[in-house]
Amino acid sequence: MSTTDLRLVTFNAQHAAPDRARRQAAWLGQQPDADIVVLTEVGHGPGGPALLDALAQHGYAHIHAPRPGVPDYSTVIASRSAPLEPVPTGVDILAHR
């Protein structure tokens, strides 16, 4: 493991249903070179929580972007090695994306 390199995977979850979300997390869990995973289009329905639960089962801590007041996609940052801490971004429009 390098202390100077960051290996990043971006992944579009495509508003996955629960079963597909669990398969997505299992695939991500098999990627040994992923220090940080950025997941986009995480759904607001049952697939979103299923994805987050499955990521945790595969050793990923995560930060879920602030959820909007209406159903919409959101973004998740997950890591198995680096500590994660939310920071204010100052983004007022579609901050959840």
C-alpha positions in Angstrom: 0.0 0.0 0.0 1.4 3.4 -1.0 1.4 6.3 1.4 1.6 8.8 -1.4 -0.8 7.5 -4.1 -4.6 7.6 -4.0 -6.4 5.0 -6.0 -9.9 6.3 -6.8 -12.9 4.4 -8.3 -15.9 6.3 -9.6 -19.0 4.3 -9.9 -22.5 5.2 -11.2 -25.0 3.2 -9.2 -27.8 4.0 -11.7 -30.5 4.1 -9.0 -30.1 0.4 -8.4 -32.8 -1.8 -6.9 -31.8 -3.6 -3.7 -30.6 -6.9 -5.3 -28.5 -5.1 -7.9 -27.2 -2.6 -5.3 -25.9 -5.6 -3.2 -24.2 -7.0 -6.3 -22.6 -3.6 -7.0 -21.2 -3.5 -3.5 -19.9 -7.0 -3.8 -18.1 -6.1 -7.0 -16.6 -3.0 -5.4 -15.6 -5.1 -2.4 -13.5 -7.3 -4.8 -11.5 -4.3 -6.1 -8.3 -4.4 -4.0 -6.9 -1.2 -5.6 -9.8 1.1 -4.6 -8.7 3.4 -1.7 -11.7 5.7 -2.2 -15.0 5.0 -4.1 -17.2 7.8 -5.3 -20.7 6.5 -6.1 -23.1 8.7 -8.1 -26.8 8.3 -8.8 -27.4 6.6 -5.5 -31.2 6.2 -5.4 -33.6 7.5 -2.7 -35.7 4.3 -2.7 -34.9 0.9 -1.1 -31.8 0.4 -3.3 -29.9 3.3 -1.7 -30.0 2.0 1.9 -29.3 -1.5 0.6 -26.2 -0.2 -1.2 -24.9 1.5 1.9 -25.5 -1.5 4.1 -23.8 -3.8 1.6 -20.8 -1.4 1.4 -20.5 -1.5 5.2 -20.6 -5.4 5.0 -17.6 -5.2 2.6 -15.6 -3.0 5.0 -16.4 0.4 3.5 -17.0 3.4 5.8 -19.0 6.0 3.9 -20.3 9.6 3.8 -23.7 10.1 2.2 -24.2 13.6 0.7 -27.0 15.6 2.4 -30.3 14.2 1.3 -32.6 16.6 -0.6 -36.1 17.4 0.6 -37.5 15.7 -2.5 -36.7 12.3 -4.0 -33.5 12.6 -6.1 -30.2 10.9 -6.7 -27.3 11.5 -4.3 -23.6 10.9 -4.0 -21.7 8.7 -1.6 -18.0 8.7 -0.8 -16.7 5.4 0.6 -13.3 4.2 1.9 -11.9 1.0 3.4 -8.6 2.6 4.4 -8.8 6.4 4.7 -10.8 8.1 7.5 -13.7 10.1 6.1 -14.9 13.4 7.6 -17.6 15.6 6.1 -16.6 19.2 5.3 -18.8 22.1 4.3 -18.6 22.8 0.5 -20.6 25.9 0.2 -22.6 24.3 -2.6 -26.2 25.5 -2.4 -27.6 24.0 -5.6 -28.0 20.2 -5.8 -25.5 19.7 -2.9 -26.6 16.1 -2.7 -25.2 15.4 -6.2 
